[in-house]
Amino acid sequence: MFINDPDNMDREAVEQEAKHFRKVLNTFALYKKHALSTNNRRRVDYHSLPERHKALIPEYLEKLNIVDKAISKNYQVLKQILADGRLFVGEEKDDPNSSLNDYNKESTASQVTEFDMDKLRSTIKQFLREWSLEGQPERDTTYKPLLESLIDYFKDVPIEKRPSIKVLVPGAGLGRLAFDIVTQAVKEMNFRSTWIERIHQYEIYPFIHSFSNIISSDDQLRPVYIPDALPSSVPPDANFSMVAGDFIEIYGEDQHTGQWDCIVTCFFIDTAKNILEYIEIFHRILRPGGLWINIGPLLYHYENSPGEMSIELSLDQVKKVVKDLGFQFQTERTIQTTYTANSNGMLKYLYD
């Protein structure tokens, strides 16, 4: 977590944040072991079949072998992220192959769960959505309207003054929307990755973890190449920052009141336990005349989560709250979109 005055932070909160981040790294470290084990379960099931059934699917074992290799390819990318991520928990960055055994030991102790692994598998699919050519259609559907609205609202601001426009992107995912904003709208960024040197440097396999609703094995096993744009392809003197932590804890602080010109949210507001508090904070931290642009569903993340509070409002209720808290609607439209979908699969969730 990065804040302006770490000396005044609650020590327990800092320790909890570090513990959570370390668990994320541990999940990355255990990905290969967990994924190979799951894939091997399919081998066991295959060998339990009667011989007449095995004869009907002679290519099945070879497909599983290819999946094993794809898992290893995914892990190569995750190891690079793991090496960079160690900096955030106070460890020296060195060979990404080093200290993995230590992470594996810690992972067992911290009880990495199936839920944790599912979130990691979702993150691998998120790479496709945000940083590949295959994800361009989803980005065009969701990011493009956000960018167009942002550019139109600030169109009268001279280009040389646009770097002073402060845009907040809560729940930025893997950072592509923020990247597109600074490279296409306000021209303000400064980000360097130490392990991305060229376009399409890495290959990932986002659809190998589930064998359901697959039309073609070839499509399931195809690689996706990332990134389709270099995060470092912006002027080195630009201004960009990223903050890790809970949105309410960070931006609920008085220091952010009236500090932002624009807030852009994409598939974010339904991550709230209390959506009213999110909207309240949005209004408070925007300057007078500031802009909030939103797109995304109301798939409340904490609905039916044991032990967690969750306030779930209909769209009509959300819109009323937005107005009651002081926002004025300028434009409104409905956009249909998928999210990290397999474009060639048999199942797609379509959000309005």
N, C-alpha and C positions, 0 to 999 in steps of 0.2 A: 504494500500500500504506500502511495506517495502522497504526502500532504505538506503544507507549508511549514508546520511547526511540529515535527515528530517528537520533540522533547515533552510536549504536553499531552501526547496521546496516552490513552489508558493502556498500561503495559499488558494487561490481559488481552485486550483487543488486538494488539500487535502480535502477541504470541499465537492467538487463534488464527489470525490472517496468515502468518508464516506456516502454521501447521496445515492449514487448508491448501496453501500453495504447494507445500512439500508433498501432500497427498496427491495433488494433480500430477506432479513430476513422477511420483511413484507409480501412478496408473500408467503413464507413458512407458515407464521402464518395464512394466509387466505385460505390456500389450502383446508382444510376440508370443510369450509363453502361454498366455490366456487364449489367444486366437488359434494357435496351433493345437492346443488341447481341444478346443471346440471343433476344429476341423477333423481331428483324429477321431472324435466321437462318431463322425459320419462314416469313417472307415470301419469302426467297430460294428456299426449298424449294417453296413454293406456286407461284411463277412458273416453276419448272422442270417443273411438271406439264404433260402434254398438255392441250389445250383441253377435251377431252371430260371429263377428270377435274375440271378447274376448274369446269365447269358443274354438277357434282354437289354442290359445296360453295360456293355463291355467297356465303354469309355469312361465310366464313372470314377474309377480309381485314378485314372490319368488326370481328370479334372481336379480331383482333390490335391494331387501333386502340384498342379499349376497354382492352385490357391495357396499352398504352402509357400511357393516362391513369391507370390504376390504379397503375402503377409510379411515376408522378409524385406521386400521393397518398401512397403509402408513403414516398417520399423527403421529403415535407414533414415527416412525423413524425421521420424519422431526422435531418433537419437540426436539429430542436430538441434532440434528444439529443446531437448532435454539438456544438452550441453549449454545452450544459451540461458535456459531457465535457471540453472544452478547459480547464476550470478545474483538472482533475486533472493536467494536464501543464504547469501553470504559465503558462497563457495567459489573457489577459483575455477575459471573456465579453462579446460585443457582438452585433451583428446576425448571426443564424445564416447569412445569405447571404454574409458576408464570409469571406475567407481560404480559401474552398473550393478555389480554384485551387492554393493552397499545399499543401493536403492531397492533392489529386490528383497533384501532382508528387511528393510524398513517397511516395504509395501506389505509384507506379510504381517508385520507387527501392527500396522495401522489399518489392517482389514479393508483393503481395496475391494469394493463390492461389484456385483454385476451392474448395478446402477452406474457406478463410476465408469466401467468399461463401455456401457451404452453411450454415455456422454462423449467418451473418446471416439467411438465409432461415428457418432454424429459430427464430431469435429472434423474427422477425415472427409466426410461428405461435404462439410462446410468449405473445405479447401476447393472442392469442385465448384461450388456456388460462387465463391468470392474471387478465386484466383486462377480460373481456367477459362479457355475459350468455350468449353461446353457449358459453363455457367453464365455465359453472356446473355442468353434469352431471359433467364430469371432476373439478372441484374438490370436489363433494359426495362423489364416490366415494373420493378420496384424502385431501383435507384434513379432511373432516368426522370420520373415525375418529381422526385424529391429535388434533384439537381436543377431541373427546369424551374421549379417554384422558387428555389433559393436564388438562382441567377436573375429571375424576373424581378424579385422583390428588391434586390440590391443593384439593379441595372443602372441606376442613376449615380451610383458611387463610382468615381473615377478609378480606373484600373490601378493607378499607383497608390490609391488609398485602401484598396480591398484587403491587403494584408492586415489591416487593423481591425477588420470584421472578426468578431469572436464567435465561432460556431462550436457548439457542444454536440457530440454524438454519443449519447448514453447507450450502453450495451452494444459496443461497436463490433462485437464478434471478432473476426480475424482482420479487421481494419480496412477492408476494401472501400466501404462507403466513405470513411474519413479520407482515405487516399484520393478517391474520386472527387470529393469536395474540394480538397486543397489543390488538386491539379487541374480541375475543370472550372471551379467556381471562384474561390477566393485566392487561389495561387499562393498558398501558405503552407509550407511543410518542411520538416527537417527530420528525416528518418533514414537510418542506415542499418541494413542487415549484414551481419558478419558472415553469413553462410549462403546468401543468395547472390550469385555473380552474373547469371545470364537468364534470359527468358527460357522457359521449358527445361530448367535445369534438373528438376526432379519428376519422377513418375510415381503416381499413387493409384491405388485400386479401391475406389470408394464403395463398390457394390459387392464385394466378395464375402461380406459377413452374414448375409442372409441369402438363402436359396429360394425364398418364396417370391411368387409373382414375377418370375424371370421368363421372358419370351425366348431368349437365345443365350446359350452359354457363352458364345463368343462375345456378346455384348456385356455380359456380366463380368467377364474376365479382361475386358479391354482396359488399357492404361489411360489415365488422364494426366496431362503434363502441366506442371505449375512451376513458376507463375507465368501468367500471360502478360504481365507488366512488371517492371522492376520497381520495387518499393523505393529504391535509391534514385529513381529517374526524375528528380526534382532539384531545384536550385539549393545548394548547400547553405545559403544564408536565409532560408525560409524559417518559419516559426511553427513548430508542431509539438504537442506533448500528449502523452498517454497516461492515464491514471488507472491503477488497479484497485478494486475495492467495492464496497457496497455503495450504490448510488445515493441512498438516503443519508448514510453516515457521512459521506464526503460533501455532497452538494446541498445537504440540509443545513450546513454551517452558515452563519451570518456573513462570513467573508465573501460568499458568492452572490449575495443579494444585489440584483440589478447589474450584474457584471457581464451578461451574455447578450449578444445581438440576435442570436438564432439558436434554436434547439432543433435537431433533426433526429427523429426516432423511427426506427424501422424494425418491426417485429419485436418491440420492447415493452410497451406499456402493460401487456398481460403477464409480464414476469413479476409484477408487484404482488405482495401480500395484501397491500392496501392501495389500490389504484388511486384513491382520493389523495393520498399523500404525494404520490408521484406528480399528479396534475398541480397540486398546490405548490410544490417545489418548482415546477416548470415556471409557473406564473411569478413566483417570488424572485427567481434568479435572472429572469429576462429584464432587460432595461425597458423603460416605457416605450411602446411602439415596437418592441421586439417581436420576433416571429417564431412560432412553433409549427413545424411541418411533421406530419405523422402518416405512416402507412403500416398496416399490419392488422392481424385478427385479434379476437378476444378469447384466445385459448389459454385460460388462466392456469398458470403453471402449478399453483398450490391447491387447486381445487381437489378435494378428496385426499389430500395429503395428511395422514394422521399426525396430530400434534402441532399442526401449523395453522395459523389463521389465514383466511382467504376471503376477500371481499370481491364478489363477482357481480358485475353490473352488465346490463344489456347495452347495446350501442346507443339507444335512445337515452338511457340514464347517463351514460358517459358524456354524451353531447350536452345534456342539461347541466351536469356538474361543470363542464368546461366553461359554459356561458356564465353560470352563477359565480364562478371564481374570477371572472373578469376578462376572459378571452372573447374576441369577436371573430366569427367565422368569415373568412374572405372567399375561399373557394372550397368546394367539397365534391368529391366523386368517388365512385366505387371501382376498384381495380381487381380483377381476378388474377390470381397467381398461385404457383406451386412454391414449395420450399425444399431445397436440396432433393428434388425429385429425380428419379431415373427416367429420363425422357423416353426411353425405349422399354420401360417396364410395364407391367399389367396393372399397377396400382398407383394412382396419383391423388393426393389430397389437394383440392382446389379451394383456396381461401378467397373470400370476397373482401 
